[in-house]
Amino acid sequence: MYMDHSATSPVDREVFEAMKPYFVDKFGNASTLYSMGRDARKAMESARTQVALLIGAKAEEIIFTSGGTESDNIAIKGVAYRLKDKGNHIITSAIEHPAVEETCKYLEKNGFEVTYLPVYEEGIVRISDLEDAITDRTILITIMHANNEIGTIQPIAEIGEIAREKGIYFHTDAVQSVGKIPVNVEDLNVDMLSLSAHKVYGPKGIGALYVKKGVRLEPIIHGGGHEKGLRPGTENVAGVVGLGKACEIAEKNLSYDAKYITNLRNKLIKGVLDSVEQSYLNGHPIKRLPNNINFRFSSIEGESLVLHLDSKGIAASTGSACSSKKLEPSHVLTAIGLKEVDAHGSLRLTLGKENTAEDIDHAIKSIQEVVKTLRELSPLWCAAPDAEK
C-alpha cells in the first residue's frame, strides 16, 4: 500500500502511453527543421498549453525544466543575479524545501542577505512578520505554496498582494500543491511558480517554471537558446509530453480526486488519534493538503516505525524524501516548535487516488500494532510515569 505520494507518485497509465511514441518512433530533436523535428516541437507546444491550463497561465509563460529543484534555482538565482544592483535582500520561510533553502544559503555566501520567516506551531507564515521583514533592498520573496512534510498551505495570495504593492518579485514552490488543490497564478499574485511532473503521476526528471510575462531573469545555465534561453539543452520531448498529459488529467479530475482523498485523509487522522494514545497531528488541521497526514508519537523513533510499517506492506516516510537519510531532525518540525526527540518520532503518510478505504483501515490497525510494539521496547516509554502515558 503506497502512502508516500509526496516523495513521488506512480506514472499514470495514460501518461505512459502518451510518452511511448517519443522514445522510439517520434524521437526527433524538437529544435530541428525537418518534419520529425517539427512533430516533436508540436508535441512540446501542446504540452506547454496543457501545463498552462492547469495553473491559469499563458502557454508562452511556461519554461520546461528538469524538475522542481531546477525551477526553484532558475527563479531564485535568476532574480538575484538580475537585480543585484538594485538590492541584495531575499525573504523566505523557515520550512522551505531544500531546493529553496539551500539555494538561499548559497546566495548568502555570495553577498546576499536572507530573512527566514518563522512559522509557529501550525506551520504558517504570519503576514505581519513578512511586512516587518521588507526593506528597500528586498528584491525577492520566495514562499512555498504547501509544505512537503506537514502539508500546511501558506497565504500565498495575500503575500503576493504585498509583494506587488511593494514592487518585489514573488516566487512560490508549488511542487506539492499543483494537481492537488486549485492553483491559479493570477489569483495567487505570483510572478514565478515551480512545479514537477512526478508529484502528479507524471515521469521523473521533468518539471516547469511559470514566469509571468515581463519578468526578466538572468540565466544560470548557458548554451543554446532553448526555452527562451533560460533552460538551454536538447529538450526532453517524451518527458514534456508526459508532464503535459499528467497536467491534463489532473485538471480534469482535480475536484473529484481532492474530495475523495480528503475523506480518506480525515478517516486516517481520526482513526489514529482516537486509538493511539499520545499521538498528535503536526501542522494545521484544516489548512493542509488533501492528501497529507503528519503524525508524531511519544517515545518511539520514526525510522523504526517506517521500517515496521514496511514489513506490513505500507510505504510511508518519516519526513521529506530529500532528507530521509539525514540523522538530524526535520528542520520543518523543529521550526514549528517540536523538541528534537519529538521530531524524531514523526510519520508522514501522503495519499493518492489509488488508495482505498480498505487501505486506511489496514493503516490504522498497523500503526496501532507497531506503535504498541515499539513502545514496549522503548526505555523512554517504560520509564515514563503512568500519568504521562
N, C-alpha and C positions, 0 to 999 in steps of 0.2 A: 504494500500500500504506500504509494508515493505521496508524501506530505512535506515536500521541500521545494515548492514551486518558486519561492523567492530566490533560490540558488540557480535553478534552471527549470525549464519545462520540456516535456516531450514534443518533438516535432509533429504537428498535426498531419494526418494522412493526406489531406487536401494540399497542404503546403508542400509536402514531399513530392507529390505527383506533379505539382506546378513547376518544381525545380528540376526534375529529372531531365527534360529535354536539353537543358542548358549546360549539362555536363558533357554530353556526347554528340547529340545531333545538331544542336544550335549553339555551338561553342565559340562563335565568333567574338573577336575583340570589338567592344562597343565603340571604340574610337576610330575604327577603320571605315572606309568609304564604300566598299563593295556591299552587296546585298546581305551577306551573312552578318556583317558588322552593323548594318542598318537595322536588321531584325533584332539584334541584341540591344541596340540603342532604344528601339521602340519598346521592348520589354522593360527596360530600365525606366523609361519615362512613364510608362503605365504604372509601374510600381511606385514611382515618386508621387503620382496622383493618389494612389491608394493610401500611402502613408499620410499625405497631407489631409485627406478627407477625415481620417481618424482623429486628428488633433485640430481641425478647423483652420488649417493653414493653406497657403497657395503652393502649388507644386514647385514653383521656382524658388521657394524658401527652404526646401529640403535638401540637405547635403548628406550623402551616404558616407558612412564611416565603418570602422571595424567593430563598433560596439559602443556601449555607454562610456567606457573609460576614455576612449579616444575622443568621443564627442565632448566630454567634460573638459579634457585637456585643450582641445581646439577652442572652445568657448572661453575658458578662463584665461589661458595664456594669450589667446588671440586678442582679447580686450586689454589685458595688462600691457602687452608689448605695443599695441597700437596707441594706447592713451598714456603711456608712462611719462610723457612730458606735461600732461595735464594734472596727474595725480598718481599716488602710489598706494592708496588705501583700498582694501577689499574687505567686505563683510560677509561672513558665512556663519554656519551654526556649529555647535559642539558635537553634533551627531551625524555629520555628513559621511557618505560612503568614502572609503579610502581614495577613490578616483578624484574626489574633490579635496578631501583633507590633505592628502599627500601633495597634490598639485599646489595648494596654498602654502604648505610648508616649504616646498621648493622655491616658490616665489619670495617667501620671507628671507631665504638665504641669498636672494638676488636683489635686495633693495626695496622690497615691498613690505608694507605693514598690513597685518591681517587681524581683524577682530572676530573672535569666535563667540557668538551669542549663546548664552545659557538657554536651557530648555525646560528646566524644573521637573517636577515629579511626573507629569503626564507627557513629557517629551515634546512640548510645543513652544515655539519661539513667541515671545511677547513683543507686540508692536512697539510698545514704549521703549523697550531695550534697543530695538532697531533704530528708532528715531534718535535716541541719545547717542548712538554709535556713529551716525553720519557726520562727516566733516566736509570741509570744502576741498579735501584731497581724495574723497571717495569716488572711485571710478567704476566699481562693480559690486553688486550684491549677488551672491550665489547661495540659494537655499533650496534644499531638496523638496520635492512635492510631497513624497511619502517615504517614511524611513524603511529601510530594508530589513531591519531587525525587529522593531516593535510596531511597525505599521502605522504610526501616527501621521496624520495628514496636516500639513502646515497651512497657515492662512496666506496662500500664495497670491491671491487676487489683491488682498489688502497691501501686501508687501510691494506688489507691482505698481499699485497706485502711488505709493510713496516714492518709489524709485522714479516713476515717470514725472512726478511733480518736481523732483529734485534734479532731473536730467541725468540720472545714473543708470547705466546698463544693468539689466536684471536677467540672470540665468537660473534655470531650475533643472535639476536632475530628476526627470520623471520616469526613470527606468522602471520603477516598481509600480507606478500608478497608471501608465498608459495601457489601455486594454482591460483595466480592472474597474476604473471609475471614469466618469466623463472628464475628458481633458480637452479644453479649447483654448488655444494660445491667446485669442483675443480677450476672452473672458478672464483669463489669468493675468493679463497685462505683462506678459513676458517678452523679452527680446530674443532669448535663446532657450531652447529646450532639448534635452538629451533623451534618447530612447534606445532600446535594444531589442532585437528580434527574439532572442532565446528566452525572454521572460514572458512572451505572448505566443508560445507554441510555434515559433519560427526557429531557424537554424542559428547555431553559434557563429560568432565571428563576423556579424553584420549588425549595423545599427544606423542611426541617423541623428543629425543635429538640425533642428529648426533654427534658422537665422532670419529674423524679421527683415523685410525689405528696408534697405537704408542703413542697416547695421554693418559697420566695417570692421573686419578682423584681420590681424596680422597672421599670415600662415606660419605654422610651426613645423611643417614638413614641406620640403621643396623638391620639385621635379617637373613633370608635365603639367598641363593646365586643367587636369581633371577636376570635376566638382568645383568649378569656379576658382580653381587654384588653391582651395582650402584643404583638399584631400587628394593630392596627386598620386598616381599609381593606376595600373590597369584595373579596371572595375571588376568586382566580384559579381558577375551578372547573375549566376544561379542564386547566390545569397541575397541579392537585391530583390529578385523575383520572389524568393521565399519570404522576405520581410514584407513585401507588398501584399502577398496573399494572406499572411498572418494578420496584417492590419485590416484587410478587408473582412476577414472572418470575425475579428474582434469587434469591429464596428457593427456588424450585423447582429451579433449575439450579446452585445455588452449588457443590455438591460436584463435579459433573462439570466445570463451567467452570474451577474452581480447579485441578483436576488437569490438564486439557487445556492450560491456559495456562502452568502451571508447567513442563510438559515443553517447550513452545516456548521459554520464557524460558531454561531451562537449556541448551538446544541453542544458542541465540544467544550466551549468555555464553561457553560453551566454544569455539564456533566462532571468535569474535573473539579471545579471549585466546590461543588456540592458534596463530592465524595472523597476528596483527598484533603486531609487536614493540613494546615499551614501551606496551602497553595495560593498563589497570587497571580494576578494578571498584570503584566508590565505594559505601560503605555496607556493612552486614553481609551476608555471603554467603548466610546461611540465614534470619535473622530479617528478612525483607523481603517485600513484597507479591508475590503470584504473578506479576504482570504487569510488574514494574518492573525495568529494567536501566539503570544509570547508569555509563557508561564515562568514562575520561579518556585522552587520547592526548598523549604528549610532543611538544612543538614544533609543534603546529598550533592553530588558532583555531576554537572551537566554531561560531561563526556561519557561517564558510566551510564547515565540514563539513556543517552542516544544509542550506545552500543547494545544495551539490553533490549531496547525497542527494536533495533535492527534484527536481533535474534527472533523477534516476534513478527517479523515481516513488515515493519514500519520504518520508512526512511524519513528522518527528521534531522534537525540540527540544533546546536546549542548557541548559535549566533550567526553572524554573517559568514557565508561560504568563503569570502575572501580572507577571513580572519580565523577560520576554524582550526588551523594548525598552530596558532599562536598560544602561548601559555598565559599571557596576561589577560585580565578580564576585559570584556567588551567595553570599548570607550563609550558606546551608546548607553549601556546600563549604568555605568558609573556616572555618566552625565545627568541621568535622571535621579541620582542620589543614592544608588544602591551601594552598600559596602561590598568589598571585593568577594568575600565569602558568599554573599547572596547572589552577586552577579555570576559567580561560577556555577550556581545551581539553576541556570536558566534552560529553557527548552523552547525552541521555535518550531511551530508547525504551520506550514503555509499550504493552503488547499488549492485544488484545481478543479476544472469542470468534469474530470473523470472520476473524482471521489464520490462516494455514495454514503447514504445514511448508515449502511452496514459497516462501512469503513470507520465512521465516527464511533459507533458502538464498540467496535473492536479496539479503537484507540483509547477510549475512556477506560475500558476494562484493563488493557495492557498497562496504561500509565498507573492505575491503582496498584496493580500487582508489582510492577517494577519499583515504584516508589517505596512500597512496603518492604520489599526485599532489600533494597539499598539502605533503608533506614535501620533495618535490623543489623546491618553490618557497619553502620556509621557510628564511630565513637562520639561524634558531636550529638547525635540524636539520643544515643543511650545515656549520655551524661547529662542531658538537659532535664531540668525538673519537670515532673508530670504536668504542672500547670502551664509550662511553655509548649507542651505537645498538643 
